[in-house]
Amino acid sequence: MSSRSTSPRPEPRGERVQKVLADSGLASRREIDRLLQAGRVVVDGKTAVPGDRLLGHEKVLVDGRRVRLRAAAPGGQSEVLLYHKPAGEVTSRRDPEGRPTVFDSLPKPSRGRWIVIGRLDISTSGLLLFTTDGELAHRLMHPSYEVEREYAVRIRGQLREEQLVMLCEGVALDDGMAQFDEIEPMRGGKANNWYRVVLREGRKREVRRMFEAIGVTVSRLIRVRYGPVNLGRMSRGKSRFLESGEHKALYSAVGLSGRAKST
């Protein structure tokens, strides 16, 4: 009686469409997922779905416009830009109401196009990061990597002790519980007071909604840090490329140190 040998199944060829398009600088993986779900991505004449794989030679159209595919940038050819967003700018590429967008003020990358890392609402100012590396953008925004975001928050009056406890232990929002990892007073007076807060999520308007949940309105909100990168004393509306040490620290924070820029 002869035994029947079995061979392992071949690994699927190519890489997932989300990764290929992200590495090509189209958008973050989260945004690409939305494009795929909406049927806006066509590969070789067929509507693509999440999980499809590409070899890199396919003809890919997004909203009817061709996307030039490329592999992930090797050994640090990606770029990361820090921008001090003023209040009044939106973080989308185009605004149907004609309001100014953060992309209007950015220098052009040497290759690809900018992907915004973590949005800020129109009334919020402060640190915004942009990159040409889709995998870096994906990891920095994904909740599983728990990247810290730090904000300076101005409110009218002062927080009571029980309110501080609530914000640290958790308040109920319409999309689940939320809490600050840290909160401490910064400066203030009788009318207005500033607080420093740190959290590891990036839900829409999360900081403002947390204060609203305890009956407090935020009058000014500034993001001052994202992971290891600080805003510092940069003026509003200005941008700069990350220095080598910042670049490496950002990649290391999400386990991509092998792709960080070498010096």
Salt bridges, closest charged atoms under 4 A:
GLU15 OE2 - LYS19 NZ 3.48
ASP23 OD2 - LYS19 NZ 2.68
ASP23 OD1 - ARG259 NH2 3.82
GLU31 OE2 - ARG119 NH2 2.91
ASP63 OD2 - ARG40 NH2 2.68
ASP95 OD1 - ARG99 NH2 2.94
GLU97 OE1 - ARG99 NE 3.84
ASP121 OD2 - ARG208 NE 3.23
ASP133 OD1 - ARG259 NH2 2.65
GLU135 OE1 - ARG29 NH2 2.26
GLU135 OE2 - ARG139 NE 2.74
GLU148 OE2 - ARG200 NH2 3.00
GLU148 OE1 - ARG225 NH2 2.79
GLU150 OE2 - ARG196 NE 2.97
GLU150 OE1 - ARG225 NE 2.80
GLU162 OE2 - ARG160 NE 2.73
ASP174 OD1 - ARG209 NH1 2.85
ASP175 OD1 - ARG203 NH1 2.85
ASP175 OD2 - ARG209 NH2 3.05
ASP181 OD1 - ARG200 NE 3.54
GLU182 OE1 - ARG196 NH2 2.93
GLU184 OE2 - ARG196 NH1 3.42
GLU201 OE1 - ARG203 NH2 2.96
GLU206 OE2 - ARG203 NH2 3.51
GLU212 OE2 - ARG205 NH2 3.31
GLU246 OE2 - ARG240 NH2 2.84
